[in-house]
Amino acid sequence: MLCSFMYKYFDLLPLFQQKSIKHNFCSVAVDNNYFLSAEQKQFYVENGYLVIKRMFDFDELYNFKQHFIRLAKGLVDKGNSTVVREPSLVKKGLKGEQAINKIQDIQYDDVFMTYTENPKLLNVVSQFIGDNIRVMHSMFINKPPGCSHHPPHQDLFYFPFRPAEKIIASWTAVDEVTKDNGCLFIEPRSHKLNHLYAHGQLPDANKLYHGILDKSVFDSSKYVQLEMAPGDTVFFHPLLVHGSGPNITKFYRKSITVHYASGYCQYVDVGGTVQEVAAKDIENEAQRRGFDLSFVDTWRLRSKQVMGARANL
């Protein structure tokens, strides 16, 4: 089974994430005119990620969290978003917030789009990829107690568009994020290899997730654990090797994330590449559900323009 965020997009068709490190690049609240320093930009280029602290305040985070809880309880319509549950928790008979792993494709949700289209977020993103911006995918991640780890992977595995330098993820901590509750881990500078690894199902991982098959990547001594306070936001490159640990605490670990791409990116043919397996799985699933769609078509339909006029994507 393909990673859940590629596997569940069909609900949208009718409409159209061992060492700790401190990050202190930004120690004041971020506004809509926040300007990245040359040091910050160079850090991102060299390491493949950048953390900006306190980017979102309590009121904003509380709004996102309460909306998720209402969705989990069925008190509001999920619209075209897809609710994904953790299989191991469902097997234990858990329901609602206790079992939901994530809600994805939230870029059309009236509350969550105040994150995906937040002016201060788009301002920073535009300084990396330009001012024609398209949301390609988005998620509110819940990570309940007992939730499993997400193995090392690269987000570009799922994306049939290039260049990689014009794609970026934002990931904001809604709760305190620690190693114990499953913070992100990243391998700094792994993007500089300019290499997309083969991905597949790993025997000890959640069946919803793909992971890198090359075991040389599984060297935790190279990882940085991104422990973050609520409102801290990390931006990272789609070739950066990253994952997250299990939540071994009794508390939730919530976050919200978006993948943005420049509207001037181009779709590419992934046939004959390591991405072919992703493309075939999606196309086969589309056919099973009665849709005649290509891998590229699925991205055209699910994505959303949030800055500038629609161009290539």
Solvent accessible surface area in square Angstrom, and as a share of the most:
residue,aa,sasa,rsa
1,M,97,0.43
2,L,0,0.00
3,C,2,0.01
4,S,0,0.00
5,F,9,0.04
6,M,0,0.00
7,Y,42,0.16
8,K,57,0.24
9,Y,1,0.00
10,F,6,0.03
11,D,62,0.32
12,L,2,0.01
13,L,17,0.08
14,P,115,0.73
15,L,97,0.48
16,F,86,0.36
17,Q,13,0.06
18,Q,87,0.39
19,K,101,0.43
20,S,67,0.43
21,I,62,0.31
22,K,162,0.69
23,H,11,0.05
24,N,110,0.56
25,F,57,0.24
26,C,5,0.03
27,S,79,0.51
28,V,95,0.55
29,A,70,0.54
30,V,10,0.06
31,D,85,0.44
32,N,82,0.42
33,N,128,0.66
34,Y,36,0.14
35,F,152,0.63
36,L,1,0.01
37,S,46,0.30
38,A,86,0.67
39,E,119,0.53
40,Q,6,0.02
41,K,75,0.32
42,Q,97,0.43
43,F,48,0.20
44,Y,21,0.08
45,V,83,0.48
46,E,65,0.29
47,N,17,0.09
48,G,0,0.00
49,Y,3,0.01
50,L,0,0.00
51,V,2,0.01
52,I,0,0.00
53,K,52,0.22
54,R,126,0.46
55,M,2,0.01
56,F,5,0.02
57,D,80,0.41
58,F,146,0.61
59,D,107,0.55
60,E,43,0.19
61,L,10,0.05
62,Y,112,0.43
63,N,64,0.33
64,F,4,0.02
65,K,56,0.24
66,Q,48,0.21
67,H,14,0.06
68,F,0,0.00
69,I,35,0.18
70,R,85,0.31
71,L,16,0.08
72,A,14,0.11
73,K,138,0.59
74,G,60,0.58
75,L,123,0.61
76,V,56,0.32
77,D,123,0.64
78,K,83,0.35
79,G,44,0.43
80,N,46,0.23
81,S,4,0.03
82,T,8,0.05
83,V,28,0.16
84,V,3,0.02
85,R,119,0.44
86,E,1,0.01
87,P,31,0.19
88,S,49,0.32
89,L,3,0.01
90,V,69,0.40
91,K,179,0.76
92,K,141,0.60
93,G,53,0.51
94,L,57,0.29
95,K,163,0.69
96,G,22,0.22
97,E,38,0.17
98,Q,93,0.41
99,A,0,0.00
100,I,3,0.01
101,N,3,0.02
102,K,7,0.03
103,I,0,0.00
104,Q,0,0.00
105,D,1,0.00
106,I,0,0.00
107,Q,0,0.00
108,Y,71,0.27
109,D,18,0.10
110,D,114,0.59
111,V,33,0.19
112,F,0,0.00
113,M,47,0.21
114,T,68,0.39
115,Y,0,0.00
116,T,0,0.00
117,E,56,0.25
118,N,16,0.08
119,P,80,0.50
120,K,23,0.10
121,L,0,0.00
122,L,10,0.05
123,N,33,0.17
124,V,0,0.00
125,V,0,0.00
126,S,25,0.16
127,Q,47,0.21
128,F,35,0.15
129,I,4,0.02
130,G,30,0.29
131,D,102,0.53
132,N,10,0.05
133,I,0,0.00
134,R,9,0.03
135,V,0,0.00
136,M,0,0.00
137,H,0,0.00
138,S,0,0.00
139,M,10,0.05
140,F,0,0.00
141,I,11,0.06
142,N,0,0.00
143,K,8,0.03
144,P,0,0.00
145,P,40,0.25
146,G,43,0.42
147,C,1,0.01
148,S,32,0.21
149,H,49,0.22
150,H,20,0.09
151,P,1,0.01
152,P,7,0.04
153,H,5,0.02
154,Q,0,0.00
155,D,2,0.01
156,L,6,0.03
157,F,0,0.00
158,Y,1,0.00
159,F,0,0.00
160,P,0,0.00
161,F,0,0.00
162,R,62,0.23
163,P,65,0.41
164,A,9,0.07
165,E,107,0.48
166,K,79,0.34
167,I,1,0.01
168,I,1,0.00
169,A,2,0.02
170,S,0,0.00
171,W,0,0.00
172,T,0,0.00
173,A,0,0.00
174,V,6,0.03
175,D,21,0.11
176,E,94,0.42
177,V,1,0.00
178,T,44,0.26
179,K,96,0.41
180,D,76,0.40
181,N,12,0.06
182,G,0,0.00
183,C,2,0.01
184,L,0,0.00
185,F,19,0.08
186,I,0,0.00
187,E,27,0.12
188,P,17,0.11
189,R,134,0.49
190,S,6,0.04
191,H,18,0.08
192,K,105,0.45
193,L,118,0.58
194,N,116,0.59
195,H,91,0.41
196,L,29,0.14
197,Y,26,0.10
198,A,45,0.35
199,H,8,0.04
200,G,12,0.11
201,Q,77,0.34
202,L,27,0.13
203,P,139,0.87
204,D,108,0.56
205,A,18,0.14
206,N,14,0.07
207,K,115,0.49
208,L,11,0.06
209,Y,10,0.04
210,H,7,0.03
211,G,0,0.00
212,I,0,0.00
213,L,85,0.42
214,D,64,0.33
215,K,170,0.72
216,S,79,0.51
217,V,7,0.04
218,F,89,0.37
219,D,51,0.26
220,S,46,0.30
221,S,79,0.51
222,K,103,0.44
223,Y,10,0.04
224,V,6,0.03
225,Q,7,0.03
226,L,0,0.00
227,E,61,0.27
228,M,5,0.02
229,A,39,0.30
230,P,56,0.35
231,G,0,0.00
232,D,1,0.01
233,T,0,0.00
234,V,0,0.00
235,F,0,0.00
236,F,2,0.01
237,H,11,0.05
238,P,3,0.02
239,L,7,0.03
240,L,0,0.00
241,V,2,0.01
242,H,1,0.00
243,G,0,0.00
244,S,3,0.02
245,G,17,0.16
246,P,59,0.37
247,N,2,0.01
248,I,127,0.65
249,T,38,0.22
250,K,180,0.76
251,F,150,0.62
252,Y,63,0.24
253,R,0,0.00
254,K,4,0.02
255,S,0,0.00
256,I,0,0.00
257,T,1,0.01
258,V,0,0.00
259,H,5,0.02
260,Y,0,0.00
261,A,0,0.00
262,S,5,0.03
263,G,0,0.00
264,Y,141,0.54
265,C,1,0.00
266,Q,105,0.47
267,Y,36,0.14
268,V,50,0.29
269,D,130,0.67
270,V,11,0.06
271,G,43,0.41
272,G,73,0.70
273,T,67,0.39
274,V,58,0.33
275,Q,2,0.01
276,E,56,0.25
277,V,67,0.39
278,A,0,0.00
279,A,8,0.06
280,K,110,0.47
281,D,47,0.24
282,I,0,0.00
283,E,51,0.23
284,N,91,0.47
285,E,11,0.05
286,A,0,0.00
287,Q,120,0.53
288,R,170,0.62
289,R,88,0.32
290,G,68,0.65
291,F,71,0.29
292,D,132,0.68
293,L,38,0.19
294,S,46,0.30
295,F,6,0.03
296,V,30,0.18
297,D,46,0.24
298,T,0,0.00
299,W,0,0.00
300,R,102,0.37
301,L,46,0.23
302,R,1,0.00
303,S,3,0.02
304,K,39,0.17
305,Q,43,0.19
306,V,27,0.15
307,M,57,0.25
308,G,52,0.50
309,A,80,0.62
310,R,124,0.45
311,A,44,0.34
312,N,55,0.28
313,L,2,0.01
